């Protein structure tokens, strides 16, 4: 039995709260960092797979790793000064993320910052658990912060009223679009991309390996999904910001595209063929979302 499994067994059978020994259960004393290929994830997961289905972690590029489930992404960016985790999946998905970080050989207590894409339960409901396990600080956009702190989707969200509350999480600070988030030598650029939610961010950073560097972008979902009563065409300032965010995304330096739902950017198909590198990835992704938005607006006009 591995050290991790011994501690995990102790957590389950101990009369103490598992939260009291969570850091031990999910930590390793002597990390051996592995760079697992994506082939196991491709073979374990399907397109548009279940949100909470466990899939193996894999190495994206440089110091960046996929640690999410088969259906929901979570991205770990590592450094000697501590790690950054973007998104926490659902409540059940948080446990998958924690286990995947352990499988890579990293200690979850070395995560120092938690970041978010958009403030819906399928991407942020697990943040409270991950914050509990790691002790990390959570930073969020101004619009997302009150949602994360309350667990209730904002009234201004196109999907308001569609989702149940999720576990509230302590927000330790706010992120401003265009102002770099730093952790030691790690630098991530937040890009405001509202539309799917008011507080949505996309993230851009550089990872280096084998003497080469790649610019990675974790582009938000951005799809024009809403409740039956919501009309994007009736919220002109929101629609203007939505389009501006898409324009920003299309113009980004973007060599590896990642998205909160892996299949939204055809991640599995890309991994099966030529890999994730594609300098036109963000441009094509933004164009596809823009087309969906225009179709939605045309439908609203016809009603």
C-alpha positions as CSV (number, residue, x, y, z in Angstrom):
1,X,0.0,0.0,0.0
2,X,1.4,3.4,-0.9
3,X,1.9,6.2,1.6
4,X,-1.0,8.1,0.1
5,X,-3.4,5.1,0.4
6,X,-2.3,4.5,4.0
7,X,-3.2,8.1,4.9
8,X,-6.4,7.9,2.8
9,X,-7.4,4.7,4.7
10,X,-6.6,6.5,8.0
11,X,-8.9,9.4,6.9
12,X,-11.8,7.0,6.3
13,X,-11.5,4.9,9.4
14,X,-10.4,7.5,11.9
15,X,-12.8,9.0,14.4
16,X,-11.2,12.3,13.7
17,X,-12.6,14.6,11.0
18,X,-11.0,13.8,7.7
19,X,-10.6,17.5,7.2
20,X,-8.2,17.5,10.2
21,X,-5.8,15.2,8.4
22,X,-6.6,16.3,4.8
23,X,-3.3,17.9,4.2
24,X,-1.6,14.7,5.1
25,X,-3.9,12.5,3.1
26,X,-3.2,14.5,0.0
27,X,0.4,15.3,0.4
28,X,3.6,13.4,-0.4
29,X,6.8,13.7,1.6
30,X,9.2,13.3,-1.4
31,X,7.4,14.2,-4.6
32,X,8.5,12.5,-7.8
33,X,7.2,14.6,-10.6
34,X,5.9,12.6,-13.5
35,X,5.0,13.8,-17.0
36,X,2.3,11.3,-18.0
37,X,1.2,11.4,-21.6
38,X,-2.3,12.3,-22.6
39,X,-3.0,8.9,-24.2
40,X,-4.4,7.4,-21.0
41,X,-6.8,10.3,-20.7
42,X,-7.9,9.9,-24.3
43,X,-8.5,6.1,-23.8
44,X,-10.3,6.6,-20.5
45,X,-12.6,9.5,-21.5
46,X,-15.1,10.2,-24.3
47,X,-16.2,13.4,-25.9
48,X,-18.7,15.4,-23.7
49,X,-18.1,12.9,-21.0
50,X,-19.7,12.9,-17.5
51,X,-18.6,15.9,-15.4
52,X,-17.6,13.8,-12.4
53,X,-16.0,10.8,-14.2
54,X,-12.5,10.3,-13.0
55,X,-9.8,10.4,-15.7
56,X,-6.0,10.3,-15.3
57,X,-4.0,13.6,-15.2
58,X,-1.6,14.4,-18.0
59,X,1.2,16.7,-18.9
60,X,0.1,19.6,-21.2
61,X,3.4,21.4,-21.7
62,X,6.3,22.6,-19.5
63,X,5.0,23.2,-16.0
64,X,1.3,22.9,-16.9
65,X,-0.8,19.8,-16.2
66,X,-4.4,18.7,-16.8
67,X,-5.8,17.5,-13.5
68,X,-9.6,17.7,-14.1
69,X,-12.2,15.0,-14.7
70,X,-13.2,13.5,-18.0
71,X,-15.8,16.2,-18.5
72,X,-14.6,19.2,-16.6
73,X,-11.1,20.8,-16.9
74,X,-8.8,21.9,-14.1
75,X,-5.3,23.2,-14.8
76,X,-2.3,23.0,-12.5
77,X,0.6,25.3,-13.1
78,X,3.6,24.4,-11.0
79,X,6.7,26.1,-9.7
80,X,9.3,25.9,-6.9
81,X,7.5,28.8,-5.2
82,X,4.2,27.0,-5.1
83,X,1.5,26.1,-7.6
84,X,-1.6,27.7,-9.1
85,X,-4.9,25.8,-9.8
86,X,-7.5,27.1,-12.2
87,X,-11.0,25.9,-11.5
88,X,-12.3,23.3,-9.0
89,X,-15.0,21.4,-10.9
90,X,-18.1,20.1,-9.0
91,X,-18.1,19.1,-5.4
92,X,-17.4,15.5,-6.4
93,X,-14.9,16.6,-9.0
94,X,-12.8,18.3,-6.4
95,X,-11.8,14.9,-5.0
96,X,-10.8,13.7,-8.5
97,X,-8.6,16.9,-8.9
98,X,-7.0,16.3,-5.5
99,X,-6.3,12.7,-6.4
100,X,-4.9,13.6,-9.8
101,X,-2.5,16.2,-8.2
102,X,-1.3,13.4,-5.9
103,X,-0.8,11.0,-8.8
104,X,1.5,13.5,-10.5
105,X,3.6,13.6,-7.3
106,X,2.7,17.1,-6.2
107,X,1.6,18.0,-2.7
108,X,-1.8,19.7,-2.6
109,X,-0.6,21.9,0.2
110,X,1.9,23.4,-2.3
111,X,-1.0,25.0,-4.2
112,X,-0.9,28.7,-3.1
113,X,-3.4,30.3,-5.5
114,X,-6.9,29.2,-6.7
115,X,-8.3,31.0,-9.8
116,X,-11.6,30.7,-11.6
117,X,-12.9,30.8,-15.2
118,X,-16.6,31.4,-14.7
119,X,-18.8,31.2,-11.6
120,X,-21.1,28.2,-12.3
121,X,-21.2,25.2,-10.0
122,X,-19.7,22.7,-12.5
123,X,-16.4,24.7,-12.4
124,X,-16.3,26.3,-8.9
125,X,-18.4,24.1,-6.5
126,X,-15.2,22.1,-5.7
127,X,-13.2,25.2,-4.8
128,X,-14.3,25.2,-1.1
129,X,-13.0,21.6,-0.7
130,X,-9.8,22.4,-2.5
131,X,-9.2,25.5,-0.5
132,X,-9.8,23.4,2.7
133,X,-7.3,20.8,1.5
134,X,-4.6,23.2,0.3
135,X,-5.0,26.3,2.4
136,X,-4.6,28.3,-0.8
137,X,-5.8,31.8,-1.4
138,X,-8.7,32.3,-3.8
139,X,-8.7,35.2,-6.2
140,X,-11.7,36.1,-8.3
141,X,-13.1,38.8,-10.6
142,X,-15.2,41.5,-9.0
143,X,-18.4,40.1,-10.5
144,X,-17.6,36.5,-9.6
145,X,-16.4,37.2,-6.0
146,X,-19.9,37.6,-4.4
147,X,-21.2,34.5,-6.2
148,X,-18.3,32.4,-4.9
149,X,-18.7,33.8,-1.4
150,X,-22.4,33.1,-1.3
151,X,-22.7,30.0,-3.5
152,X,-25.6,31.7,-5.4
153,X,-25.6,32.7,-9.0
154,X,-26.0,36.4,-9.6
155,X,-29.4,37.8,-10.7
156,X,-27.6,39.3,-13.7
157,X,-26.3,36.0,-14.9
158,X,-28.1,34.7,-18.1
159,X,-28.6,31.4,-16.3
160,X,-29.9,32.9,-13.0
161,X,-32.3,30.5,-11.3
162,X,-31.2,27.5,-13.3
163,X,-28.6,26.2,-10.8
164,X,-28.8,25.0,-7.2
165,X,-26.5,26.8,-4.6
166,X,-23.0,25.4,-4.2
167,X,-20.6,25.5,-1.2
168,X,-19.5,29.0,-0.5
169,X,-15.8,29.7,-0.5
170,X,-13.6,32.3,1.1
171,X,-12.5,34.9,-1.4
172,X,-9.1,36.3,-0.4
173,X,-8.7,39.0,-3.1
174,X,-10.0,40.3,-6.4
175,X,-8.4,40.1,-9.9
176,X,-8.6,42.9,-12.3
177,X,-8.6,42.2,-16.0
178,X,-5.3,43.1,-17.6
179,X,-3.3,43.1,-14.4
180,X,-1.0,40.1,-14.1
181,X,-1.4,37.7,-11.3
182,X,2.0,36.6,-10.0
183,X,3.2,33.8,-7.7
184,X,7.0,33.7,-7.5
185,X,8.1,33.3,-11.1
186,X,4.6,32.4,-12.4
187,X,2.7,35.1,-14.2
188,X,-0.8,34.7,-15.5
189,X,-2.7,37.4,-17.4
190,X,-6.5,37.6,-16.7
191,X,-8.6,38.5,-19.7
192,X,-12.2,39.6,-19.1
193,X,-14.5,37.4,-21.3
194,X,-18.0,37.9,-19.9
195,X,-21.0,36.4,-21.7
196,X,-21.5,33.0,-20.3
197,X,-21.4,34.7,-16.9
198,X,-20.8,38.3,-15.9
199,X,-17.6,37.5,-14.0
200,X,-15.9,35.2,-16.4
201,X,-12.1,35.3,-17.0
202,X,-9.9,33.6,-19.6
203,X,-6.2,33.1,-18.6
204,X,-3.0,33.4,-20.6
205,X,0.5,32.3,-19.5
206,X,3.7,30.9,-20.8
207,X,5.1,27.4,-20.1
208,X,8.6,26.3,-21.2
209,X,10.1,22.9,-21.7
210,X,12.9,21.3,-23.7
211,X,14.3,24.7,-24.5
212,X,11.1,26.0,-26.0
213,X,8.2,28.1,-24.7
214,X,4.5,28.0,-25.6
215,X,1.8,30.5,-24.8
216,X,-1.2,28.7,-23.2
217,X,-4.7,30.1,-23.0
218,X,-7.5,28.8,-20.9
219,X,-10.4,30.3,-22.7
220,X,-13.8,30.5,-20.9
221,X,-16.8,28.7,-22.1
222,X,-18.4,31.8,-23.6
223,X,-21.4,30.0,-25.0
224,X,-24.7,32.0,-25.2
225,X,-26.7,29.6,-22.9
226,X,-29.5,31.1,-20.7
227,X,-32.8,30.6,-19.0
228,X,-35.9,30.6,-21.2
229,X,-36.8,34.1,-20.2
230,X,-33.4,35.7,-20.8
231,X,-32.8,37.6,-24.0
232,X,-29.2,38.8,-24.8
233,X,-30.6,41.4,-27.2
234,X,-32.3,43.2,-24.2
235,X,-29.1,43.7,-22.4
236,X,-27.1,45.9,-24.8
237,X,-24.2,46.8,-22.4
238,X,-23.7,43.1,-21.5
239,X,-23.9,42.2,-25.2
240,X,-21.2,44.8,-26.0
241,X,-18.9,43.4,-23.3
242,X,-19.6,39.9,-24.5
243,X,-18.5,40.8,-28.1
244,X,-15.5,42.8,-26.8
245,X,-14.3,39.7,-24.8
246,X,-14.6,37.5,-27.9
247,X,-12.5,40.0,-29.9
248,X,-9.8,40.1,-27.2
249,X,-9.7,36.3,-27.2
250,X,-9.4,36.1,-30.9
251,X,-6.5,38.5,-30.9
252,X,-4.5,36.8,-28.1
253,X,-1.1,35.2,-28.6
254,X,-2.3,31.6,-28.2
255,X,-0.4,28.5,-29.1
256,X,-2.2,25.9,-26.9
257,X,-5.9,26.4,-26.3
258,X,-7.7,24.8,-23.3
259,X,-11.3,25.3,-22.2
260,X,-13.4,24.6,-19.0
261,X,-15.3,21.9,-20.9
262,X,-12.6,19.9,-22.8
263,X,-14.9,19.0,-25.7
264,X,-15.7,22.6,-26.3
265,X,-12.3,23.0,-27.9
266,X,-12.2,19.4,-29.2
267,X,-9.4,18.5,-26.8
268,X,-9.7,14.7,-27.1
269,X,-9.8,14.8,-30.9
270,X,-6.8,17.2,-31.0
271,X,-4.8,14.9,-28.7
272,X,-5.6,11.9,-30.9
273,X,-4.3,13.7,-34.0
274,X,-1.6,16.4,-34.0
275,X,-1.6,17.4,-30.3
276,X,-2.8,20.6,-28.6
277,X,-0.5,23.1,-30.3
278,X,-2.4,25.3,-32.8
279,X,-1.6,29.0,-33.3
280,X,-5.1,29.6,-34.6
281,X,-6.9,27.8,-31.8
282,X,-8.2,30.9,-30.0
283,X,-9.1,32.7,-33.2
284,X,-11.2,29.7,-34.4
285,X,-12.7,29.1,-31.0
286,X,-13.8,32.8,-30.7
287,X,-15.2,32.7,-34.3
288,X,-17.3,29.6,-33.5
289,X,-18.7,31.2,-30.3
290,X,-19.4,34.4,-32.2
291,X,-21.4,32.4,-34.8
292,X,-23.4,30.8,-32.0
293,X,-24.1,34.2,-30.5
294,X,-25.3,35.6,-33.8
295,X,-27.6,32.6,-34.3
296,X,-29.0,33.2,-30.8
297,X,-29.6,36.9,-31.5
298,X,-31.3,36.0,-34.8
299,X,-33.5,33.6,-33.0
300,X,-34.5,36.2,-30.4
301,X,-35.3,38.7,-33.2
302,X,-37.5,36.1,-34.9
303,X,-39.5,35.4,-31.8
